[in-house]
Amino acid sequence: MRIAKRVAISMIGLSFVLTMAARAQDYPTRQVTLVVPLGAGGALDILARTLGAKLADRLGKPFVVENRTGGGTVTAAAWVAKAPPDGYTLMFTPSGTLATNATLYKNLPYNPAADFVPIALLVKVPFVLVVNPSLPVRSIPDLIKYAKERPGAISYSSTGTGAVPHLAAEMLKSAIGIEMTHVPYRGAIPALTDVVAGHVQLTFADPSISPPLIKEGKVRALGVSSLTRLGSLPDISPLAEVGVPGFEAVSWHLVVAPAHTPPEIVNKLHDEIKTLVAQPEIQQQMIKMGLIPVDTPSVEQLQSFVASEIVRWGKLVQQAGIAGSE
């Protein structure tokens, strides 16, 4: 009797494994929606469309990008969190959606740690610290001297309260012991435009839009926020090497699915995206946009990574005095 029961349980287990394997092998059987929580034309949107087209070629079904903007990416994330966990709704998300929003928002309509399963880490997203050329500052020591001699004289722009450029500036203030006034903007272009115009003195700028302005002398670069140089700005040193030891403030782009999406489908997508991101033409596209390609860790390692990033950025949000402010 016991032997028969064990055999029956084994057969059920085998049937389950075979069913899951078949589900992954057949996936996808219809269109997959790739949700981008930002507007069209940005680096994340371009990556989603590039990888979507490649995935469609490899897997034989359409991977269609849908831009769901609003609420600082909260609108899209809340919608994806409630989508059926079947592998047919994925999200390309910046780090703020999962990492900083967990502490920044008082009542977030999704749980960054529990409502998603990470699939693949695509890139790190660095920034370049730029100043208006009229500011007599050409290095971090210059910036420290100028700021300390003129308390309250420097203001900086960002893409919004709690965004990585804002927190990067807060990190810099703390690291070098200066005071600056934050002026939030709604987007990278207006934040950089007002530095060019001299309305604010500096910003951590998007490296996909700042190189021409640096080349033309409309802004002056002091360093990049990553620990390595950027392919799009090879002559600009990391801040960690020019006066701010250990400094690193980078965002990242991650592909996620709703929690409880079958592991077989998650792993299949992980392997496919990992293969695509390693292709030379995609690597070059990322580098030209000022991004740093990443060889994605495993799904299990990504889960630990996201948990650690929630803690790390949460501390910065609290130090900046903006926890629960949204």
ZAGUPA-473330 format. One line per 2 residues: number of its first residue (from 1); their letters; for each residue z, y, x of N, C-alpha, C. Coordinates in steps of 0.1 Angstrom, whole numbers, plus 5000, padded with zeros to 4 digits. Atoms other than C-alpha are relative to their C-alpha. Example, Ala and Ser with C-alpha at 12.3 -4.5 7.8 and 13.67 -1.06 7.14 Angstrom:
REM residues 2
1 = AS = 5000,4988,5009,5078,4955,5123,5000,5012,5009; 5000,4989,4991,5071,4989,5137,5008,5011,4992
//
This chain:
REM residues 326
1 = MR = 5000,4988,5008,5000,5000,5000,5000,5013,5009; 4999,4988,4991,5010,5024,5028,4987,5002,5007
3 = IA = 5013,4999,4992,4978,5015,5047,4989,5006,4991; 5010,4995,5010,4957,5022,5016,5001,5015,4998
5 = KR = 4997,4986,5002,4974,5055,5011,4996,5009,5012; 5004,4993,4988,4968,5065,5047,4985,5001,5001
7 = VA = 5014,5000,4999,4932,5055,5045,4994,5011,4990; 5005,4990,5010,4928,5076,5013,5002,5014,5005
9 = IS = 4997,4987,4994,4944,5106,5030,4990,5004,5011; 5009,4998,4989,4922,5102,5060,4986,5003,4994
11 = MI = 5013,4998,5006,4891,5100,5038,4999,5014,4994; 5000,4986,5005,4901,5132,5020,4999,5010,5011
13 = GL = 5001,4991,4989,4906,5149,5053,4986,5001,5006; 5013,5001,4995,4873,5137,5066,4990,5007,4991
15 = SF = 5009,4993,5010,4856,5149,5034,5001,5015,5001; 4998,4986,4999,4871,5183,5037,4993,5006,5013
17 = VL = 5006,4996,4987,4860,5186,5074,4985,5001,4998; 5014,5001,5002,4825,5175,5065,4995,5011,4991
19 = TM = 5004,4989,5009,4823,5200,5036,5000,5013,5007; 4999,4987,4993,4835,5229,5058,4988,5001,5010
21 = AA = 5011,5000,4990,4810,5219,5085,4986,5003,4993; 5012,4998,5008,4782,5218,5059,4999,5014,4996
23 = RA = 5000,4986,5005,4792,5252,5045,4996,5009,5012; 5003,4992,4989,4790,5267,5080,4985,4998,5004
25 = QD = 5014,5003,4996,4757,5250,5088,4990,5006,4990; 5009,4995,5009,4741,5262,5056,5001,5016,4999
27 = YP = 4998,4985,5000,4755,5298,5059,4990,5007,5009; 4999,4994,5014,4740,5322,5049,4989,4994,4991
29 = TR = 5010,5005,5010,4722,5311,5018,4994,5012,4992; 5005,4988,5007,4717,5347,5005,5003,5012,5009
31 = QV = 4998,4987,4993,4719,5384,5016,5015,5002,5004; 4987,4996,4995,4749,5395,5037,5001,5015,5001
33 = TL = 4999,4986,5000,4762,5430,5033,5009,5004,5012; 4992,4995,4989,4774,5449,5064,5004,5014,4997
35 = VV = 4995,4987,5004,4796,5477,5054,5004,5009,5012; 4997,4990,4989,4798,5508,5077,5008,5011,4993
37 = PL = 4992,4990,5007,4826,5532,5067,4998,5014,5005; 5004,4987,4995,4809,5561,5084,4985,5003,4996
39 = GA = 5013,4996,5005,4777,5580,5077,4989,4994,5009; 5011,5006,4993,4742,5569,5088,4997,5009,5012
41 = GG = 5005,4993,4988,4729,5578,5123,5010,5000,5011; 4991,5000,4989,4761,5575,5143,4999,4987,5008
43 = AL = 5001,5012,4992,4767,5549,5170,5004,4987,4993; 4996,5013,5007,4785,5524,5147,4989,4996,4990
45 = DI = 5011,5003,5010,4757,5527,5121,4988,4994,5008; 5012,5005,4992,4730,5521,5148,5003,4986,5005
47 = LA = 4996,5014,4995,4749,5491,5162,4999,4990,4988; 5000,5009,5012,4753,5476,5127,4985,4997,4996
49 = RT = 5013,5002,5004,4716,5481,5119,4992,4991,5011; 5006,5007,4989,4705,5467,5153,5004,4985,4999
51 = LG = 4995,5014,5000,4727,5436,5151,4997,4993,4986; 5004,5005,5013,4719,5432,5114,4986,4994,5000
53 = AK = 5014,5005,4999,4682,5429,5121,4999,4987,5009; 5000,5012,4991,4689,5404,5149,5006,4988,4993
55 = LA = 4994,5011,5007,4712,5383,5128,4990,4995,4989; 5009,5005,5010,4686,5382,5100,4989,4991,5006
57 = DR = 5010,5008,4993,4660,5369,5125,5005,4987,5004; 4995,5013,4995,4683,5342,5138,5005,4991,4989
59 = LG = 4994,5008,5011,4699,5331,5105,4992,4999,4988; 5010,5002,5011,4670,5336,5081,5003,5006,4987
61 = KP = 4997,4993,5012,4686,5358,5055,5003,5015,5003; 4998,4986,4997,4689,5396,5052,5014,5003,5003
63 = FV = 4987,4994,4998,4718,5414,5067,4998,5015,4998; 5003,4986,5004,4718,5448,5050,5012,5009,5002
65 = VE = 4990,4990,4998,4738,5478,5060,5002,5009,4988; 4996,4991,5011,4757,5497,5033,5010,5010,5005
67 = NR = 4991,4990,4996,4773,5530,5043,5009,5004,4988; 4990,4996,5010,4805,5536,5023,5009,5010,5007
69 = TG = 4993,4989,4994,4819,5569,5034,5012,5005,4991; 4989,4994,5008,4850,5588,5024,5014,4995,5004
71 = GG = 4986,5003,4998,4887,5589,5029,5004,4996,5014; 4996,5004,4986,4887,5586,5067,4998,4985,5002
73 = TV = 5003,5014,4999,4872,5551,5064,5009,4991,4991; 4991,5007,5009,4899,5541,5039,4993,4994,4988
75 = TA = 5008,5004,5012,4875,5539,5010,4993,4987,5002; 5008,5012,4997,4853,5513,5026,5009,4988,5003
77 = AA = 4991,5011,4996,4882,5493,5041,5007,4994,4988; 4993,5005,5012,4900,5490,5008,4991,4991,4991
79 = WV = 5010,5007,5008,4868,5478,4991,4997,4986,5007; 5003,5012,4993,4861,5452,5018,5012,4990,4999
81 = AK = 4988,5008,5001,4897,5440,5017,5001,4991,4988; 5000,5007,5013,4892,5430,4981,4988,4992,4997
83 = AP = 5012,5007,5002,4858,5415,4985,5002,4985,5001; 4999,5015,4998,4853,5377,4981,5000,4996,5014
85 = PD = 5000,5004,4986,4862,5360,5013,4991,4988,5003; 5010,5011,4999,4830,5340,5015,4990,5003,5011
87 = GY = 5010,4997,4989,4812,5356,5046,4989,5008,4996; 5012,4992,5004,4788,5377,5025,5003,5015,5000
89 = TL = 4996,4986,4998,4807,5410,5030,5008,5001,5013; 4994,4997,4987,4815,5421,5065,5001,5015,5002
91 = MF = 4999,4986,4998,4826,5454,5079,5000,5003,5015; 5000,4995,4986,4818,5472,5112,5010,5012,5000
93 = TP = 4990,4990,5001,4849,5492,5118,5004,5006,5013; 4995,4994,4988,4861,5518,5143,5015,4997,5001
95 = SG = 4986,5003,4998,4896,5514,5157,5010,5006,4991; 4991,4993,5009,4912,5540,5135,5003,4993,4987
97 = TL = 4999,5007,5013,4906,5519,5104,5011,4990,5000; 4990,5011,4999,4928,5491,5116,5013,5005,5008
99 = AT = 4989,4997,4991,4950,5507,5144,5008,5012,4996; 4992,4988,5003,4960,5543,5137,5003,5002,4985
101 = NA = 4997,4998,5014,4957,5543,5099,5013,4993,4996; 4988,5008,5003,4985,5517,5098,5013,5009,5000
103 = TL = 4988,4991,4998,5010,5545,5109,4997,5013,4994; 5003,4987,5004,4991,5576,5099,5001,5002,4985
105 = YK = 5000,4999,5014,4989,5569,5062,5013,4996,4994; 4988,5003,5007,5019,5569,5039,4998,4988,4991
107 = NL = 5003,5010,5009,5004,5547,5013,4985,4995,5001; 5014,5005,4997,4974,5528,5027,4997,4989,4990
109 = PY = 5003,5010,5011,4956,5507,5000,4995,4987,5006; 5004,5013,4994,4950,5478,5024,5010,4998,5012
111 = NP = 4991,5004,4989,4970,5460,5051,4991,4997,5012; 5009,5003,4988,4952,5463,5085,5003,4987,5007
113 = AA = 4997,5012,4993,4970,5433,5099,4998,4988,4992; 5000,5012,5009,4968,5410,5069,4987,4998,4992
115 = DF = 5011,5000,5009,4937,5419,5049,4987,4996,5006; 5013,5003,4993,4910,5411,5075,5002,4990,5010
117 = VP = 5001,5009,4988,4900,5385,5100,4990,5006,5009; 5010,4995,4990,4884,5398,5132,4990,4990,5004
119 = IA = 5011,5009,4996,4850,5383,5141,4996,5003,5014; 5005,4997,4987,4838,5401,5172,5003,5014,5004
121 = LL = 4998,4986,4994,4847,5431,5194,4987,5003,5007; 5013,4997,4995,4815,5449,5202,5000,5009,5013
123 = VK = 5000,4990,4989,4822,5479,5225,5013,5008,5000; 4990,4990,4999,4848,5503,5238,4993,5013,4998
125 = VP = 5006,4987,5002,4842,5539,5228,5008,5011,5007; 4993,4990,4992,4852,5564,5255,4996,5014,4995
127 = FV = 5003,4986,5003,4852,5602,5253,5000,5008,5013; 5001,4991,4988,4845,5630,5278,5007,5013,4997
129 = LV = 4992,4987,5001,4869,5659,5283,4991,5011,5005; 5008,4988,4996,4849,5691,5282,5007,5013,4996
131 = VN = 4995,4986,5003,4858,5728,5283,4989,5010,4999; 5010,4989,5001,4840,5760,5275,4999,5005,5015
133 = PS = 5002,4995,4986,4824,5773,5308,5007,5013,5003; 4993,4988,4997,4842,5806,5304,5015,4998,5004
135 = LP = 4987,5003,4996,4875,5789,5309,5000,4997,5016; 5001,5002,4985,4882,5791,5347,5007,4987,5005
137 = VR = 4993,5013,4998,4891,5754,5349,4989,4990,5004; 5010,5010,4995,4871,5729,5370,5005,4986,5003
139 = SI = 4993,5013,4997,4896,5701,5374,5013,4999,4992; 4987,5002,5006,4928,5687,5360,5011,5009,5006
141 = PD = 4990,4991,4994,4950,5706,5385,4997,5014,4996; 5003,4986,5005,4932,5738,5374,5005,5001,4986
143 = LI = 4996,4999,5014,4939,5730,5338,5015,5001,4999; 4985,4999,5000,4976,5724,5345,5004,5014,5004
145 = KY = 4996,4987,4996,4979,5756,5364,4997,5011,4990; 5004,4990,5010,4960,5777,5338,5009,4999,4988
147 = AK = 4993,5002,5012,4979,5762,5309,5015,5004,5002; 4986,4996,4997,5014,5767,5325,5002,5015,5002
149 = ER = 4999,4985,4998,5006,5803,5335,4998,5007,4987; 5004,4993,5013,4994,5811,5299,5004,4991,4989
151 = PG = 4995,5009,5011,5016,5792,5274,4993,5004,4987; 5006,4998,5013,4998,5788,5241,4986,5005,5000
153 = AI = 5013,4994,4999,4965,5801,5254,4988,4990,4997; 5011,5010,5002,4945,5768,5250,5001,4993,4987
155 = SY = 5001,5008,5012,4934,5753,5218,4989,4989,5002; 5010,5011,4999,4915,5720,5214,4996,4995,4987
157 = SS = 5005,5005,5013,4893,5706,5187,5000,4985,5000; 5001,5015,5001,4892,5670,5174,4992,4997,4988
159 = TG = 5008,5005,5012,4873,5650,5148,5009,4998,4988; 4991,5001,5011,4904,5651,5126,5014,4995,5004
161 = TG = 4986,5004,4997,4941,5645,5125,5002,4985,5001; 4998,5014,4998,4950,5611,5139,4988,4993,5005
163 = AV = 5012,5007,4994,4915,5604,5152,5003,4999,5015; 4998,5003,4985,4913,5591,5188,4998,5012,5008
165 = PH = 5000,4988,4992,4901,5624,5202,5012,5009,4999; 4987,4992,5002,4932,5641,5187,5011,4993,5008
167 = LA = 4989,5007,4993,4955,5614,5201,4998,5000,5015; 5003,4999,4985,4937,5615,5235,5005,5013,5005
169 = AE = 4995,4987,4995,4945,5652,5238,5015,5000,5000; 4986,5001,5000,4981,5645,5228,5005,4992,5012
171 = ML = 4996,5008,4988,4983,5618,5255,4999,5008,5012; 5002,4991,4988,4969,5643,5280,5011,5010,5001
173 = KS = 4989,4990,5000,4994,5670,5270,5013,4994,5006; 4988,5007,4996,5022,5645,5275,5000,4996,5015
175 = AI = 5002,5005,4986,5008,5631,5308,5001,5011,5011; 5001,4990,4989,5003,5664,5326,5010,5012,4997
177 = GI = 4989,4991,5003,5031,5684,5309,4995,5014,4996; 5005,4987,5004,5011,5712,5292,5001,5001,4984
179 = EM = 5001,4998,5015,5010,5727,5256,4986,5005,4996; 5013,4995,5006,4978,5731,5236,5001,4999,4985
181 = TH = 5000,4999,5014,4971,5739,5200,4989,4992,4994; 5010,5008,5006,4953,5714,5178,4992,5007,4989
183 = VP = 5008,4995,5011,4924,5725,5156,4991,4989,4995; 5008,5011,5005,4910,5696,5135,4987,5004,4994
185 = YR = 5013,4997,5006,4874,5695,5124,4996,4987,4992; 5005,5011,5008,4854,5672,5101,4988,4994,5007
187 = GA = 5011,5006,4993,4833,5654,5126,4998,5004,5014; 5002,4997,4986,4822,5653,5162,4992,5012,5004
189 = IP = 5009,4989,4997,4794,5678,5161,5007,5013,4998; 4993,4987,5002,4814,5707,5146,5011,5002,5010
191 = AL = 4989,4999,4990,4843,5700,5170,4994,5004,5013; 5006,4996,4987,4820,5702,5200,4993,5013,4999
193 = TD = 5007,4987,5002,4799,5731,5186,5009,5012,5002; 4991,4989,4998,4830,5753,5185,5006,5002,5014
195 = VV = 4997,4999,4986,4838,5745,5221,4989,5008,5007; 5012,4993,4995,4803,5756,5230,5001,5015,4997
197 = AG = 5000,4986,5004,4808,5788,5210,5012,5008,5005; 4988,4993,4995,4842,5795,5226,5011,5002,4990
199 = HV = 4990,4999,5010,4862,5793,5194,5013,4992,5003; 4989,5008,4994,4883,5766,5210,4996,4997,5014
201 = QL = 5003,5000,4985,4886,5759,5247,4996,4986,5005; 5004,5013,4995,4883,5721,5250,5000,4990,4989
203 = TF = 5000,5011,5009,4878,5688,5233,4997,4987,5008; 5005,5013,4996,4874,5651,5239,4988,4996,4992
205 = AD = 5013,5001,5007,4837,5648,5230,4994,4986,5000; 5008,5012,5001,4815,5620,5219,4990,4999,5011
207 = PS = 5010,5001,4989,4795,5608,5249,4985,4998,4996; 5014,5002,5005,4765,5601,5227,4993,5014,4997
209 = IS = 5006,4987,5004,4760,5638,5219,5003,5011,5011; 4996,4990,4990,4776,5657,5249,4991,5001,5012
211 = PP = 5007,4999,4987,4754,5648,5279,4990,5012,5001; 5009,4989,4999,4726,5674,5271,5007,5013,5002
213 = LI = 4993,4988,4999,4752,5701,5267,5007,5002,5013; 4995,5000,4986,4768,5692,5300,4989,5004,5010
215 = KE = 5011,4997,4991,4735,5692,5317,4995,5014,5000; 5005,4986,5002,4725,5726,5303,5011,5010,5004
217 = GK = 4989,4990,4996,4759,5741,5314,5007,5006,4988; 4994,4994,5012,4770,5748,5278,5015,4996,4999
219 = VR = 4986,5004,4999,4802,5728,5284,5002,4994,5014; 4997,5005,4987,4819,5717,5316,5009,4987,4999
221 = AL = 4993,5012,5001,4831,5681,5320,5011,4999,5011; 4989,5002,4991,4865,5673,5336,5002,4986,5003
223 = GV = 4998,5015,4997,4865,5635,5333,4998,4993,4987; 5002,5009,5011,4860,5606,5310,5013,4993,4997
225 = SS = 4987,5005,5004,4888,5589,5290,5001,4985,5003; 5000,5015,4997,4879,5553,5301,5004,4998,5014
227 = LT = 4996,5003,4986,4891,5536,5333,4988,4998,5009; 5013,5002,4993,4854,5531,5343,4991,5012,4997
229 = RL = 5010,4990,5003,4825,5555,5346,4991,4995,4989; 5009,5003,5011,4799,5557,5318,4986,4999,5005
231 = GS = 5014,5001,4996,4763,5546,5322,4992,5013,4996; 5007,4988,5004,4753,5578,5303,5004,5012,5008
233 = LP = 4995,4988,4992,4774,5601,5325,5006,4994,5013; 4995,5007,4988,4776,5583,5359,5006,5009,5010
235 = DI = 4994,4991,4990,4786,5614,5379,5014,5005,4996; 4987,4995,5004,4817,5621,5359,5011,4989,5002
237 = SP = 4990,5010,4997,4849,5604,5371,5010,4998,4988; 4989,5002,5010,4876,5588,5349,5011,5009,5003
239 = LA = 4989,4991,4998,4905,5611,5343,5011,4993,5008; 4990,5008,4992,4927,5583,5358,4998,5001,5015
241 = EV = 5003,4999,4986,4910,5590,5391,5001,5015,5005; 5001,4986,4996,4911,5628,5391,5012,5008,4995
243 = GV = 4988,4992,5003,4947,5638,5383,5009,4995,4989; 4991,5006,5010,4960,5616,5354,5001,4985,5002
245 = PG = 5000,5015,4997,4969,5582,5368,5003,4991,4988; 4999,5010,5011,4965,5553,5344,4995,5005,4986
247 = FE = 5005,4995,5013,4950,5575,5317,4989,4992,4994; 5011,5006,5008,4929,5556,5291,5002,5002,4985
249 = AV = 5000,4998,5014,4921,5566,5256,4986,4997,4994; 5013,5004,5005,4893,5547,5241,5001,4994,4986
251 = SW = 5001,5006,5013,4883,5537,5206,4993,4987,5002; 5008,5012,4999,4865,5504,5198,4994,4997,4987
253 = HL = 5007,5004,5012,4841,5489,5173,5002,4985,4998; 4997,5014,5002,4850,5456,5157,4993,4996,4987
255 = VV = 5006,5006,5012,4833,5433,5131,5011,4992,4994; 4990,5007,5007,4857,5420,5105,4995,4994,4987
257 = AP = 5003,5006,5013,4856,5399,5073,5013,5001,4992; 4987,5001,5008,4881,5397,5044,5008,4988,5004
259 = AH = 4991,5011,4997,4911,5376,5051,4997,4988,4992; 5003,5013,5007,4907,5339,5042,4986,4996,4999
261 = TP = 5014,5005,4998,4870,5338,5050,5001,4987,5008; 4999,5013,4993,4864,5302,5060,4998,5001,5015
263 = PE = 5000,4999,4986,4871,5297,5097,4986,4996,5006; 5013,5005,4995,4838,5278,5102,4989,5011,4999
265 = IV = 5010,4988,5001,4818,5309,5090,5004,5011,5010; 4996,4990,4991,4839,5333,5110,4996,4996,5014
267 = NK = 5003,5004,4986,4834,5312,5142,4985,5000,5002; 5014,5000,4999,4797,5309,5135,4995,5014,5002
269 = LH = 5004,4986,4998,4793,5347,5132,5005,5005,5013; 4995,4996,4987,4815,5352,5162,4991,4995,5011
271 = DE = 5009,5005,4990,4792,5330,5183,4987,5007,5000; 5014,4993,5001,4760,5346,5170,5001,5014,5006
273 = IK = 4998,4986,4996,4773,5381,5176,5002,5001,5015; 4997,5000,4985,4786,5373,5211,4987,4998,5007
275 = TL = 5013,5003,4993,4752,5359,5220,4991,5012,5000; 5009,4988,5002,4734,5390,5206,5004,5011,5009
277 = VA = 4995,4989,4993,4756,5415,5223,4998,4998,5015; 5002,5003,4986,4750,5398,5257,4985,5003,5004
279 = QP = 5014,4998,4997,4712,5405,5254,4998,5013,5007; 5002,4988,4991,4700,5430,5280,4996,5012,4992
281 = EI = 5005,4988,5007,4682,5453,5255,5011,5006,4991; 4989,4995,5008,4713,5456,5233,5011,5006,5009
283 = QQ = 4991,4994,4991,4735,5462,5263,4995,5014,5005; 5005,4987,4995,4712,5490,5275,5001,5010,4988
285 = QM = 4999,4991,5011,4712,5505,5240,5014,5006,4999; 4986,4996,5000,4750,5506,5240,5003,5010,5011
287 = IK = 4997,4992,4988,4751,5521,5275,4994,5014,4998; 5007,4987,5003,4726,5549,5265,5008,5008,4990
289 = MG = 4992,4993,5010,4749,5558,5236,5014,5004,5006; 4987,4997,4994,4778,5562,5260,5011,4990,4997
291 = LI = 4990,5011,5004,4795,5530,5249,5002,4990,5012; 4998,5010,4989,4810,5503,5271,5000,4986,4993
293 = PV = 5001,5013,5006,4798,5468,5261,5012,4991,5003; 4989,5009,4999,4825,5441,5256,4996,4986,4998
295 = DT = 5002,5014,5002,4823,5404,5261,5012,4995,4991; 4989,5002,5010,4843,5396,5229,5009,4988,5003
297 = PS = 4991,5011,4999,4874,5375,5232,4999,4991,4988; 5000,5009,5012,4880,5346,5208,5006,5006,4988
299 = VE = 4995,4995,5012,4889,5351,5172,5016,5001,5001; 4986,5000,4998,4925,5341,5180,5005,5011,5009
301 = QL = 4996,4990,4991,4927,5365,5209,4998,5014,4993; 5003,4987,5007,4912,5393,5187,5011,5003,4990
303 = QS = 4989,4998,5010,4940,5388,5161,5012,5006,5008; 4989,4995,4992,4966,5394,5189,4996,5014,5005
305 = FV = 5005,4986,4995,4945,5424,5202,5003,5010,4989; 4998,4990,5011,4945,5441,5168,5015,5003,4997
307 = AS = 4986,4998,5002,4982,5435,5163,5006,5009,5011; 4995,4991,4989,4989,5451,5198,4995,5014,4999
309 = EI = 5006,4987,5001,4966,5480,5191,5007,5008,4988; 4993,4993,5011,4984,5488,5158,5014,5005,5005
311 = VR = 4987,4996,4994,5017,5490,5178,4997,5012,5010; 5002,4990,4989,5002,5510,5207,4996,5014,4994
313 = WG = 5004,4988,5006,4984,5536,5186,5011,5006,4990; 4989,4996,5009,5013,5537,5161,5010,5009,5007
315 = KL = 4990,4993,4992,5036,5549,5189,4994,5015,5002; 5006,4986,4997,5012,5578,5197,4999,5008,4987
317 = VQ = 5000,4992,5013,5009,5588,5160,5014,5005,4998; 4986,4996,5001,5047,5589,5159,5003,5012,5009
319 = QA = 4997,4990,4990,5049,5609,5191,4993,5014,4997; 5007,4988,5004,5024,5634,5177,5006,5006,4988
321 = GI = 4993,4995,5012,5046,5639,5147,4992,5000,4987; 5009,5000,5012,5019,5629,5122,5001,4987,4992
323 = AG = 4998,5012,5007,5032,5595,5110,5002,5003,4985; 4999,4998,5015,5028,5592,5072,4995,5013,4995
325 = SE = 5004,4987,5004,5011,5626,5071,4988,5000,4991; 5012,5001,5008,4980,5614,5053,5003,4992,4987
//
